Amino acid sequence: MTPKGWHSRGYLPHFDSPETLQFVTFRLFDSLPARAIEQMKLTVGDADRDAFLDQGAGACWLRQPEIARIVEDALLHFDGERYRLIAWTIMPNHVHVLIEALAGHGLGDIISSWKRFSARMANRILGRTGPFWREDY
């Protein structure tokens, strides 16, 4: 796989390159209420987004130990094979990860794998269907 370098899919810009440390945040589908999203469009900066996330909006499924364990297991599964997982924290409605993608593995593919697996397993445990994570990271 060829690294994409700086790229965007119309959302936030991303940088994809092996041997580069990446700090990634991904969040539950309902983690930011519409009013927060509208306010963030008027302001600039990650601190605003993080402040809203830290307020614990939404269902906060990650507060449940068995759901948080699913996410942690997904993060650890390919550590050392596809990426080097340096640090992570699982908050009630979002996840922070510090990662180094290894050669041949794109950051987007890694995160997509975590999210697909954990969403499927969490939805099964929660007895629900539908989106679990927000599209982007």
DRENGURO-594587 format. One line per 3 residues: number of its first residue (from 1); their letters; for each residue x negated, y, z negated of N, C-alpha, C. Coordinates in nm, 4 decimals. Layout:
NUM> A> X/Y/Z/X/Y/Z/X/Y/Z; ...
This chain:
1> MTP> -0.0827/-0.1176/0.0000/0.0000/0.0000/0.0000/-0.0876/0.1245/0.0000; -0.0555/0.2184/0.0853/-0.1284/0.3440/0.0929/-0.0669/0.4443/-0.0034; -0.1465/0.5046/-0.0907/-0.0914/0.6048/-0.1828/-0.0311/0.7217/-0.1064
4> KGW> 0.0761/0.7775/-0.1585/0.1475/0.8856/-0.0920/0.0886/1.0228/-0.1213; 0.0065/1.0356/-0.2230/-0.0419/1.1676/-0.2621/0.0752/1.2513/-0.3115; 0.0724/1.3813/-0.2851/0.1852/1.4671/-0.3247/0.3008/1.4429/-0.2297
7> HSR> 0.4187/1.4197/-0.2849/0.5376/1.3988/-0.2032/0.6622/1.4326/-0.2839; 0.7738/1.4474/-0.2151/0.9011/1.4767/-0.2804/1.0121/1.4154/-0.1979; 1.1166/1.3738/-0.2673/1.2363/1.3231/-0.1992/1.3489/1.4236/-0.2164
10> GYL> 1.3131/1.5491/-0.2322/1.4126/1.6531/-0.2500/1.4402/1.6860/-0.3948; 1.3762/1.6142/-0.4872/1.3928/1.6411/-0.6290/1.2652/1.7061/-0.6788; 1.2050/1.6453/-0.7767/1.0790/1.6939/-0.8316/0.9623/1.6435/-0.7475
13> PHF> 0.8544/1.7200/-0.7368/0.7365/1.6690/-0.6658/0.6691/1.5592/-0.7473; 0.6091/1.4631/-0.6779/0.5384/1.3525/-0.7412/0.3993/1.3422/-0.6806; 0.3078/1.2861/-0.7578/0.1739/1.2583/-0.7083/0.1486/1.1102/-0.7264
16> DSP> 0.1187/1.0411/-0.6180/0.0989/0.8967/-0.6198/-0.0428/0.8667/-0.5727; -0.1242/0.8129/-0.6629/-0.2619/0.7811/-0.6294/-0.3148/0.6801/-0.7306; -0.3900/0.5804/-0.6852/-0.4481/0.4875/-0.7815/-0.5547/0.5578/-0.8652
19> ETL> -0.5804/0.5019/-0.9800/-0.6829/0.5502/-1.0705/-0.6602/0.6950/-1.1133; -0.5337/0.7338/-1.1223/-0.4952/0.8658/-1.1715/-0.3993/0.8442/-1.2872; -0.4270/0.9058/-1.3995/-0.3354/0.8947/-1.5118/-0.2089/0.9733/-1.4810
22> QFV> -0.0943/0.9126/-1.5079/0.0348/0.9754/-1.4813/0.1173/0.9744/-1.6090; 0.1751/1.0893/-1.6427/0.2708/1.0971/-1.7519/0.4087/1.1009/-1.6881; 0.4906/1.0026/-1.7202/0.6205/0.9857/-1.6559/0.7301/0.9870/-1.7612
25> TFR> 0.8402/1.0533/-1.7296/0.9598/1.0483/-1.8121/1.0740/0.9992/-1.7246; 1.1463/0.8995/-1.7708/1.2702/0.8613/-1.7036/1.3782/0.8499/-1.8089; 1.5024/0.8747/-1.7660/1.6089/0.8933/-1.8639/1.7350/0.8191/-1.8260
28> LFD> 1.8175/0.7961/-1.9277/1.9452/0.7302/-1.9059/2.0364/0.8154/-1.8188; 2.1285/0.7499/-1.7518/2.2185/0.8149/-1.6578/2.2950/0.9309/-1.7209; 2.3355/0.9169/-1.8461/2.4191/1.0191/-1.9097/2.3425/1.1056/-2.0102
31> SLP> 2.2100/1.1131/-1.9973/2.1281/1.1783/-2.0986/2.1335/1.3309/-2.0974; 2.1727/1.3892/-1.9880/2.1836/1.5348/-1.9807/2.3242/1.5728/-1.9372; 2.3956/1.6476/-2.0197/2.5288/1.6919/-1.9796/2.5201/1.7925/-1.8653
34> ARA> 2.6296/1.8083/-1.7923/2.6327/1.8977/-1.6765/2.5874/2.0382/-1.7130; 2.6252/2.0879/-1.8313/2.5857/2.2241/-1.8709/2.4343/2.2358/-1.8830; 2.3695/2.1317/-1.9293/2.2238/2.1340/-1.9423/2.1577/2.1362/-1.8051
37> IEQ> 2.2098/2.0573/-1.7136/2.1539/2.0543/-1.5786/2.1690/2.1908/-1.5131; 2.2837/2.2530/-1.5274/2.3050/2.3863/-1.4704/2.2104/2.4880/-1.5323; 2.1903/2.4829/-1.6622/2.0998/2.5765/-1.7282/1.9566/2.5549/-1.6829
40> MKL> 1.9165/2.4290/-1.6633/1.7805/2.3994/-1.6206/1.7532/2.4515/-1.4801; 1.8558/2.4598/-1.3968/1.8377/2.5155/-1.2632/1.7997/2.6630/-1.2699; 1.8345/2.7287/-1.3790/1.8069/2.8709/-1.3958/1.6734/2.8969/-1.4644
43> TVG> 1.6161/2.7948/-1.5253/1.4898/2.8104/-1.5964/1.3844/2.7222/-1.5328; 1.2625/2.7491/-1.5665/1.1518/2.6708/-1.5134/1.0741/2.6138/-1.6316; 1.0363/2.4878/-1.6217/0.9488/2.4318/-1.7240/1.0007/2.3020/-1.7813
46> DAD> 0.9072/2.2115/-1.8065/0.9408/2.0820/-1.8631/0.9878/2.0931/-2.0072; 0.9449/2.1959/-2.0782/0.9832/2.2111/-2.2190/1.1346/2.2239/-2.2318; 1.1990/2.2941/-2.1383/1.3447/2.3088/-2.1424/1.4134/2.1737/-2.1264
49> RDA> 1.3692/2.0963/-2.0285/1.4275/1.9647/-2.0050/1.4069/1.8746/-2.1254; 1.2848/1.8734/-2.1774/1.2554/1.7873/-2.2908/1.3353/1.8266/-2.4142; 1.3567/1.9562/-2.4335/1.4363/2.0014/-2.5482/1.5785/1.9484/-2.5383
52> FLD> 1.6353/1.9507/-2.4183/1.7696/1.8963/-2.4002/1.7708/1.7455/-2.4241; 1.6729/1.6755/-2.3696/1.6673/1.5303/-2.3880/1.6553/1.4950/-2.5359; 1.5746/1.5702/-2.6068/1.5514/1.5410/-2.7483/1.6736/1.5661/-2.8362
55> QGA> 1.7746/1.6338/-2.7828/1.8976/1.6554/-2.8589/1.9812/1.5273/-2.8671; 1.9460/1.4280/-2.7864/2.0122/1.2983/-2.7963/2.1503/1.2935/-2.7332; 2.1686/1.3593/-2.6208/2.2981/1.3558/-2.5526/2.3219/1.2184/-2.4897
58> GAC> 2.4474/1.1871/-2.4698/2.4844/1.0625/-2.4035/2.5004/0.9471/-2.5010; 2.5131/0.8294/-2.4454/2.5392/0.7092/-2.5251/2.4175/0.6646/-2.6075; 2.2984/0.7061/-2.5684/2.1744/0.6727/-2.6419/2.1595/0.5221/-2.6630
61> WLR> 2.1797/0.4458/-2.5569/2.1695/0.2996/-2.5657/2.0325/0.2530/-2.6121; 1.9293/0.3323/-2.5861/1.7944/0.2906/-2.6239/1.7724/0.2947/-2.7744; 1.8675/0.3489/-2.8474/1.8614/0.3484/-2.9937/1.8831/0.2063/-3.0470
64> QPE> 1.9494/0.1228/-2.9695/1.9750/-0.0153/-3.0116/1.8468/-0.0971/-2.9939; 1.7983/-0.1607/-3.1000/1.6713/-0.2331/-3.0918/1.6642/-0.3345/-2.9780; 1.7711/-0.4086/-2.9512/1.7616/-0.5099/-2.8450/1.7523/-0.4470/-2.7062
67> IAR> 1.8101/-0.3282/-2.6867/1.7993/-0.2593/-2.5581/1.6594/-0.1983/-2.5456; 1.6100/-0.1374/-2.6524/1.4743/-0.0821/-2.6506/1.3715/-0.1925/-2.6246; 1.3939/-0.3104/-2.6800/1.3017/-0.4237/-2.6590/1.2987/-0.4654/-2.5117
70> IVE> 1.4133/-0.4629/-2.4455/1.4189/-0.4957/-2.3020/1.3299/-0.3991/-2.2239; 1.3410/-0.2702/-2.2551/1.2602/-0.1695/-2.1858/1.1122/-0.1905/-2.2167; 1.0789/-0.2110/-2.3423/0.9396/-0.2338/-2.3787/0.8836/-0.3581/-2.3083
73> DAL> 0.9611/-0.4652/-2.3048/0.9160/-0.5864/-2.2363/0.8910/-0.5602/-2.0883; 0.9779/-0.4799/-2.0257/0.9598/-0.4458/-1.8843/0.8297/-0.3674/-1.8649; 0.8033/-0.2721/-1.9539/0.6809/-0.1928/-1.9443/0.5559/-0.2797/-1.9587
76> LHF> 0.5607/-0.3754/-2.0491/0.4440/-0.4588/-2.0773/0.4226/-0.5719/-1.9767; 0.5255/-0.6062/-1.9021/0.5222/-0.7273/-1.8193/0.4043/-0.7321/-1.7208; 0.3803/-0.6279/-1.6442/0.2723/-0.6287/-1.5455/0.1532/-0.5418/-1.5864
79> DGE> 0.1438/-0.5105/-1.7168/0.0301/-0.4338/-1.7668/-0.0983/-0.5124/-1.7400; -0.1953/-0.4459/-1.6789/-0.3217/-0.5111/-1.6459/-0.3221/-0.5768/-1.5103; -0.2041/-0.5942/-1.4493/-0.1953/-0.6556/-1.3171/-0.1608/-0.5512/-1.2102
82> RYR> -0.0559/-0.4739/-1.2325/-0.0135/-0.3704/-1.1375/-0.0502/-0.2301/-1.1854; -0.0696/-0.2163/-1.3132/-0.0979/-0.0862/-1.3741/-0.1639/-0.1085/-1.5088; -0.2187/-0.0003/-1.5606/-0.2722/0.0001/-1.6958/-0.1799/0.0885/-1.7778
85> LIA> -0.1103/0.0287/-1.8711/-0.0184/0.1005/-1.9590/-0.0997/0.1559/-2.0750; -0.1056/0.2870/-2.0858/-0.1907/0.3495/-2.1854/-0.1125/0.3820/-2.3116; 0.0043/0.4412/-2.2958/0.0885/0.4763/-2.4103/0.2327/0.4877/-2.3635
88> WTI> 0.3255/0.4682/-2.4551/0.4669/0.4836/-2.4231/0.5446/0.5086/-2.5506; 0.6587/0.5704/-2.5326/0.7529/0.5861/-2.6429/0.8934/0.5754/-2.5856; 0.9759/0.5057/-2.6577/1.1156/0.4875/-2.6166/1.2016/0.5690/-2.7118
91> MPN> 1.2625/0.6713/-2.6572/1.3499/0.7602/-2.7329/1.4940/0.7112/-2.7155; 1.5903/0.7651/-2.7890/1.7282/0.7160/-2.7771/1.7885/0.7253/-2.6369; 1.7466/0.8268/-2.5578/1.8072/0.8415/-2.4250/1.7055/0.8613/-2.3126
94> HVH> 1.5780/0.8426/-2.3408/1.4762/0.8540/-2.2366/1.3479/0.7828/-2.2798; 1.2569/0.7688/-2.1836/1.1312/0.6973/-2.2063/1.0168/0.7834/-2.1535; 0.9080/0.7912/-2.2291/0.7845/0.8561/-2.1849/0.6785/0.7470/-2.1683
97> VLI> 0.6025/0.7549/-2.0595/0.4992/0.6554/-2.0316/0.3747/0.7259/-1.9791; 0.2590/0.6852/-2.0273/0.1311/0.7269/-1.9715/0.0730/0.6026/-1.9055; 0.0488/0.6121/-1.7758/0.0147/0.4944/-1.6961/-0.0922/0.5280/-1.5935
100> EAL> -0.1683/0.4271/-1.5579/-0.2607/0.4359/-1.4459/-0.2231/0.3235/-1.3488; -0.1733/0.3593/-1.2316/-0.1402/0.2586/-1.1306/-0.2704/0.2007/-1.0762; -0.2733/0.0705/-1.0579/-0.3915/0.0049/-1.0024/-0.3802/0.0016/-0.8507
103> AGH> -0.4921/-0.0108/-0.7842/-0.4966/-0.0092/-0.6380/-0.3965/-0.1099/-0.5803; -0.3247/-0.0656/-0.4796/-0.2280/-0.1518/-0.4136/-0.0881/-0.1450/-0.4727; -0.0688/-0.0644/-0.5762/0.0618/-0.0552/-0.6423/0.1000/0.0912/-0.6586
106> GLG> 0.2075/0.1302/-0.5933/0.2537/0.2676/-0.5994/0.3327/0.2962/-0.7255; 0.3207/0.4176/-0.7742/0.3899/0.4577/-0.8956/0.5414/0.4406/-0.8820; 0.5968/0.4815/-0.7689/0.7412/0.4691/-0.7481/0.7882/0.3250/-0.7548
109> DII> 0.7112/0.2338/-0.6963/0.7481/0.0922/-0.6997/0.7419/0.0365/-0.8414; 0.6434/0.0786/-0.9167/0.6288/0.0322/-1.0544/0.7491/0.0767/-1.1374; 0.7802/0.2046/-1.1296/0.8908/0.2582/-1.2088/1.0235/0.1984/-1.1643
112> SSW> 1.0412/0.1824/-1.0354/1.1629/0.1198/-0.9838/1.1801/-0.0209/-1.0394; 1.0722/-0.0955/-1.0467/1.0768/-0.2312/-1.1017/1.1192/-0.2293/-1.2475; 1.0608/-0.1400/-1.3284/1.0999/-0.1288/-1.4697/1.2487/-0.0995/-1.4817
115> KRF> 1.2934/-0.0018/-1.4029/1.4314/0.0451/-1.4152/1.5320/-0.0591/-1.3667; 1.5027/-0.1261/-1.2557/1.5945/-0.2293/-1.2041/1.6115/-0.3417/-1.3055; 1.4989/-0.3946/-1.3538/1.5041/-0.5059/-1.4472/1.5764/-0.4666/-1.5760
118> SAR> 1.5326/-0.3558/-1.6354/1.5898/-0.3176/-1.7649/1.7372/-0.2791/-1.7530; 1.7764/-0.2162/-1.6430/1.9179/-0.1805/-1.6242/2.0042/-0.3059/-1.6145; 1.9590/-0.4022/-1.5380/2.0359/-0.5269/-1.5217/2.0521/-0.5984/-1.6564
121> MAN> 1.9433/-0.6093/-1.7309/1.9488/-0.6798/-1.8586/2.0296/-0.6019/-1.9633; 2.0080/-0.4712/-1.9704/2.0799/-0.3895/-2.0685/2.2295/-0.3884/-2.0392; 2.2659/-0.3720/-1.9143/2.4084/-0.3731/-1.8797/2.4726/-0.5059/-1.9164
124> RIL> 2.4004/-0.6139/-1.8984/2.4526/-0.7455/-1.9354/2.4812/-0.7506/-2.0862; 2.3857/-0.7062/-2.1660/2.4028/-0.7078/-2.3116/2.5137/-0.6129/-2.3557; 2.5203/-0.4969/-2.2912/2.6207/-0.3967/-2.3276/2.7602/-0.4294/-2.2718
127> GRT> 2.7679/-0.5305/-2.1852/2.8964/-0.5682/-2.1256/2.9519/-0.4589/-2.0356; 2.8639/-0.3948/-1.9616/2.9071/-0.2856/-1.8761/2.8489/-0.3018/-1.7364; 2.9011/-0.2229/-1.6444/2.8461/-0.2151/-1.5091/2.8233/-0.0676/-1.4787
130> GPF> 2.7597/-0.0422/-1.3692/2.7364/0.0958/-1.3279/2.5953/0.1402/-1.3564; 2.5670/0.2664/-1.3216/2.4308/0.3170/-1.3373/2.3874/0.3191/-1.4835; 2.2642/0.2864/-1.5055/2.2055/0.2890/-1.6394/2.1042/0.4037/-1.6489
133> WRE> 2.0148/0.4137/-1.5484/1.9123/0.5173/-1.5433/1.9475/0.6227/-1.4400; 1.8967/0.7458/-1.4581/1.9041/0.8489/-1.3551/1.8137/0.8054/-1.2403; 1.8432/0.8524/-1.1206/1.7677/0.8105/-1.0021/1.6183/0.8406/-1.0092
136> DY> 1.5844/0.9599/-1.0465/1.4446/1.0026/-1.0355/1.3703/0.9822/-1.1672; 1.2458/1.0190/-1.1662/1.1612/1.0160/-1.2863/1.0783/1.1411/-1.2889
